[in-house]
């Protein structure tokens, strides 16, 4: 199913057992619940999906498993976050054969590439597949900024259809639209800037806390697109303490704790990540439990 890059696209977590092996049953269950809640696409093996700790074969296993549970109900996007260009090229070819509908492409990992290197990498990987590609711009986490001149270069390549905007600067999106127009679909990639981004013209929301709160996320998106801003804002303000959990170096652990609280996952992570403990854990649990205690009744959309 070809993605249109519009709507809510959960960046789902990768589920593990305590021994760090893949828990495909829980992984599939969460994806199914996301679709039932009305999301518009699924992204696997992103940053939240602990891509950097997964083996090449595990990523393809997750893709095959997700493909089966999704059953063409929504598009399936897989993250590409490789260290070597030729490995990324091979991966997109195999992922396409295994049933991916598109790719979310990060800059080269473990190396802060310069402009020429970043563009060469992105064009080379995108040209290895006929599937559409979303550019993931997250300079805070990955130290490589895709600048507006670079986006203008990438716009010449038809494989690139969208961008995940995670600079953390709401002004950047307006600058992009002013400079490039609507060449790319823009999806907000920062949970606690999502409503602001939608109001300013974002086409979608690549969400994290959606993994634990899928319906609330979809309702905020739909209300915003219907122009029902006051209703969206009320739910968003309730959601905001939870959304802050996405903007942290421990965002995986935080969101997995939230998934446990809502019955949509487990908190097992893969090392070097470790489960939260002590005061840090109690602080996150308080945010989750306080929010659950005041969980709003959602309006009809």
C-alpha positions as CSV (number, residue, x, y, z in Angstrom):
1,X,0.0,0.0,0.0
2,X,1.6,3.3,-1.1
3,X,1.9,5.8,1.7
4,X,0.4,9.2,1.3
5,X,2.4,10.6,4.3
6,X,-0.7,12.1,5.8
7,X,-2.0,11.4,9.3
8,X,-0.7,9.7,12.4
9,X,2.2,7.3,11.9
10,X,3.3,5.6,15.1
11,X,7.0,4.8,15.5
12,X,6.3,1.6,17.2
13,X,8.6,0.1,19.8
14,X,10.4,-3.2,19.3
15,X,9.1,-5.7,21.9
16,X,11.6,-8.0,23.7
17,X,11.5,-10.8,26.2
18,X,13.6,-10.4,29.3
19,X,16.4,-12.3,27.6
20,X,16.4,-9.7,24.8
21,X,15.0,-12.0,22.1
22,X,12.2,-10.6,19.9
23,X,8.7,-10.8,21.3
24,X,6.7,-10.8,18.1
25,X,3.4,-11.6,19.7
26,X,3.4,-8.4,21.8
27,X,4.9,-6.4,18.8
28,X,2.0,-7.5,16.6
29,X,-0.6,-6.9,19.3
30,X,0.5,-3.3,19.7
31,X,0.5,-2.7,15.9
32,X,-3.0,-4.2,15.7
33,X,-4.3,-1.9,18.4
34,X,-2.7,1.1,16.7
35,X,-4.7,0.3,13.5
36,X,-7.9,-0.2,15.4
37,X,-7.4,3.2,17.0
38,X,-7.4,4.8,13.5
39,X,-3.7,5.5,12.7
40,X,-2.8,6.1,9.1
41,X,0.5,4.1,8.8
42,X,3.0,2.2,10.9
43,X,6.8,2.8,11.2
44,X,9.0,0.0,12.5
45,X,12.7,0.0,13.3
46,X,13.0,3.7,14.0
47,X,14.9,5.3,16.8
48,X,12.1,4.4,19.2
49,X,12.2,0.9,17.7
50,X,15.8,0.6,18.9
51,X,17.1,0.2,15.4
52,X,20.7,0.6,16.4
53,X,20.6,-2.5,18.6
54,X,18.9,-4.8,16.1
55,X,20.7,-7.1,13.7
56,X,20.1,-6.9,10.0
57,X,18.2,-10.2,10.1
58,X,16.1,-9.1,13.0
59,X,14.9,-6.0,11.2
60,X,13.7,-8.2,8.3
61,X,12.0,-10.5,10.8
62,X,10.2,-7.6,12.3
63,X,9.2,-6.4,8.8
64,X,7.8,-9.8,7.9
65,X,5.9,-10.1,11.2
66,X,4.5,-6.5,10.8
67,X,3.5,-7.2,7.2
68,X,1.4,-10.2,8.3
69,X,-0.5,-8.4,11.0
70,X,-1.1,-5.2,9.0
71,X,-2.4,-7.1,6.0
72,X,-2.5,-4.0,3.8
73,X,-4.8,-2.1,6.2
74,X,-2.2,0.8,6.3
75,X,1.2,1.5,4.8
76,X,4.2,-0.1,6.5
77,X,7.4,2.0,6.7
78,X,10.7,0.7,7.9
79,X,13.6,2.8,9.2
80,X,17.0,2.7,7.5
81,X,19.8,3.5,9.9
82,X,23.0,1.8,8.7
83,X,26.6,2.6,9.1
84,X,27.8,1.6,5.6
85,X,26.2,2.9,2.4
86,X,26.4,-0.5,0.6
87,X,24.7,-2.2,3.6
88,X,21.9,0.4,3.4
89,X,21.5,-0.2,-0.3
90,X,21.3,-4.0,0.2
91,X,18.9,-3.5,3.1
92,X,16.4,-1.4,1.1
93,X,16.4,-3.9,-1.7
94,X,15.7,-6.8,0.7
95,X,13.1,-4.9,2.6
96,X,11.3,-4.0,-0.5
97,X,11.2,-7.7,-1.5
98,X,9.9,-8.5,2.1
99,X,7.0,-6.2,1.8
100,X,7.9,-2.7,2.9
101,X,5.8,0.1,1.5
102,X,8.4,2.8,2.0
103,X,11.4,3.9,4.0
104,X,12.4,6.4,6.7
105,X,16.0,7.3,5.9
106,X,18.3,8.6,8.5
107,X,21.7,10.2,7.7
108,X,24.7,7.9,8.0
109,X,25.0,6.5,11.6
110,X,28.1,6.9,13.8
111,X,29.6,9.5,11.5
112,X,28.5,13.2,11.3
113,X,28.7,13.5,7.6
114,X,29.2,16.8,5.8
115,X,26.7,18.1,3.2
116,X,28.3,16.4,0.2
117,X,28.5,13.1,2.0
118,X,25.0,13.3,3.4
119,X,23.5,14.0,0.0
120,X,25.5,11.3,-1.7
121,X,24.4,8.8,0.9
122,X,20.7,9.7,0.7
123,X,20.6,9.8,-3.1
124,X,22.5,6.5,-3.4
125,X,20.2,4.6,-1.0
126,X,17.0,6.1,-2.4
127,X,18.0,5.3,-5.9
128,X,18.4,1.7,-5.0
129,X,14.7,1.2,-4.6
130,X,11.5,2.2,-6.4
131,X,9.7,2.7,-3.1
132,X,9.1,6.2,-1.6
133,X,11.5,7.6,0.9
134,X,11.0,9.9,3.9
135,X,14.0,12.0,5.0
136,X,14.5,12.0,8.7
137,X,15.9,15.3,9.9
138,X,17.0,15.0,13.6
139,X,20.2,17.0,14.1
140,X,19.7,17.0,17.9
141,X,20.1,13.2,18.2
142,X,22.2,12.5,15.1
143,X,24.4,15.6,14.7
144,X,23.6,16.0,11.0
145,X,21.3,18.8,9.9
146,X,19.6,18.5,6.6
147,X,19.5,22.2,5.6
148,X,17.1,23.9,3.3
149,X,19.6,24.0,0.5
150,X,20.1,20.3,1.0
151,X,16.3,19.7,0.8
152,X,16.2,21.7,-2.4
153,X,18.8,19.3,-3.8
154,X,16.9,16.2,-2.6
155,X,13.7,17.6,-4.1
156,X,15.1,16.9,-7.5
157,X,14.9,13.2,-6.7
158,X,11.4,11.8,-7.1
159,X,12.1,9.0,-4.7
160,X,12.0,11.5,-1.8
161,X,8.3,12.2,-1.0
162,X,8.3,13.4,2.6
163,X,10.3,14.6,5.6
164,X,10.2,13.8,9.3
165,X,10.8,17.2,10.9
166,X,12.6,16.8,14.3
167,X,14.8,19.8,14.5
168,X,12.9,20.9,17.6
169,X,12.4,24.4,16.1
170,X,8.9,25.1,15.0
171,X,10.2,28.0,12.9
172,X,12.1,25.7,10.6
173,X,9.0,24.1,9.2
174,X,7.6,27.5,8.1
175,X,11.0,28.3,6.5
176,X,10.9,25.1,4.6
177,X,7.4,25.7,3.3
178,X,8.3,29.2,2.3
179,X,11.4,28.1,0.4
180,X,10.2,24.8,-1.1
181,X,6.4,25.0,-1.0
182,X,4.6,21.7,-0.6
183,X,7.1,19.6,-2.6
184,X,7.5,17.3,0.5
185,X,4.8,16.1,2.9
186,X,5.9,17.2,6.3
187,X,5.4,15.0,9.4
188,X,6.2,16.4,12.9
189,X,8.6,14.1,14.7
190,X,8.6,15.8,18.1
191,X,5.6,14.8,20.3
192,X,5.5,17.9,22.4
193,X,5.5,20.1,19.3
194,X,2.9,18.1,17.3
195,X,-0.2,20.3,17.7
196,X,1.8,23.5,17.0
197,X,3.2,21.8,13.9
198,X,-0.2,20.6,12.6
199,X,-1.6,24.1,13.1
200,X,1.3,25.5,11.1
201,X,0.8,23.2,8.2
202,X,2.3,19.8,9.0
203,X,0.6,16.9,7.1
204,X,1.1,14.4,9.8
205,X,2.5,13.3,13.1
206,X,5.1,10.6,13.6
207,X,4.3,9.9,17.2
208,X,5.9,8.1,20.1
209,X,3.4,8.2,23.0
210,X,0.9,7.0,20.5
211,X,2.3,3.6,21.3
212,X,0.6,3.7,24.7
213,X,-2.2,6.2,23.9
214,X,-3.2,5.6,20.3
215,X,-6.8,6.9,20.3
216,X,-5.8,10.2,22.1
217,X,-3.2,10.8,19.5
218,X,-5.5,10.2,16.5
219,X,-8.2,12.3,18.0
220,X,-5.9,15.3,18.5
221,X,-4.7,15.0,14.9
222,X,-8.3,14.7,13.5
223,X,-9.6,17.6,15.6
224,X,-6.7,19.8,14.4
225,X,-7.4,19.0,10.8
226,X,-11.1,19.7,11.3
227,X,-10.2,23.1,12.7
228,X,-11.6,22.2,16.1
229,X,-8.5,23.7,17.7
230,X,-9.9,24.4,21.2
231,X,-11.0,20.8,21.6
232,X,-7.6,19.6,20.3
233,X,-5.8,22.0,22.6
234,X,-7.7,20.7,25.7
235,X,-6.7,17.1,25.1
236,X,-3.2,18.2,24.1
237,X,-2.7,20.0,27.4
238,X,-3.7,16.9,29.3
239,X,-1.4,14.8,27.1
240,X,1.6,17.3,27.4
241,X,3.3,15.8,30.5
242,X,3.3,12.5,28.8
243,X,4.5,13.9,25.5
244,X,7.5,15.4,27.3
245,X,8.6,11.8,27.9
246,X,9.4,11.5,24.2
247,X,12.0,14.3,24.4
248,X,14.6,12.6,26.5
249,X,17.6,10.3,26.1
250,X,15.5,7.7,27.9
251,X,12.5,8.1,25.6
252,X,12.5,4.4,24.8
253,X,12.3,3.3,28.4
254,X,9.8,6.1,29.2
255,X,7.4,5.1,26.5
256,X,7.7,1.4,27.2
257,X,6.7,2.1,30.8
258,X,3.7,3.9,29.5
259,X,2.9,0.9,27.2
260,X,2.9,-1.3,30.3
261,X,0.5,1.0,32.1
262,X,-2.0,0.9,29.3
263,X,-1.6,-2.8,28.6
264,X,0.0,-2.4,25.2
265,X,3.6,-3.6,25.8
266,X,6.4,-4.6,28.1
267,X,9.3,-2.5,29.4
268,X,12.1,-4.8,28.3
269,X,14.8,-3.0,26.4
270,X,18.0,-4.2,24.8
271,X,21.4,-3.3,26.3
272,X,23.2,-1.0,26.5
273,X,19.8,0.5,27.4
274,X,18.7,-0.6,30.9
275,X,15.2,-0.3,32.5
276,X,14.6,2.8,34.6
277,X,15.3,2.4,38.3
278,X,15.0,4.5,41.5
279,X,14.0,8.1,41.5
280,X,14.1,8.4,37.8
281,X,11.6,5.5,37.4
282,X,9.3,6.9,40.1
283,X,9.2,10.3,38.4
284,X,8.2,8.8,35.1
285,X,5.6,6.5,36.7
286,X,4.1,9.5,38.5
287,X,3.7,11.3,35.2
288,X,2.0,8.2,33.7
289,X,-0.2,7.5,36.7
290,X,-1.3,11.1,37.2
291,X,-2.2,11.3,33.5
292,X,-4.2,8.0,33.6
293,X,-6.1,9.3,36.7
294,X,-7.4,12.3,34.6
295,X,-7.6,10.6,31.2
296,X,-10.2,12.6,29.3
297,X,-13.4,11.4,27.6
298,X,-12.7,11.9,23.9
299,X,-15.1,13.7,21.6
300,X,-16.7,12.3,18.5
301,X,-14.7,12.9,15.4
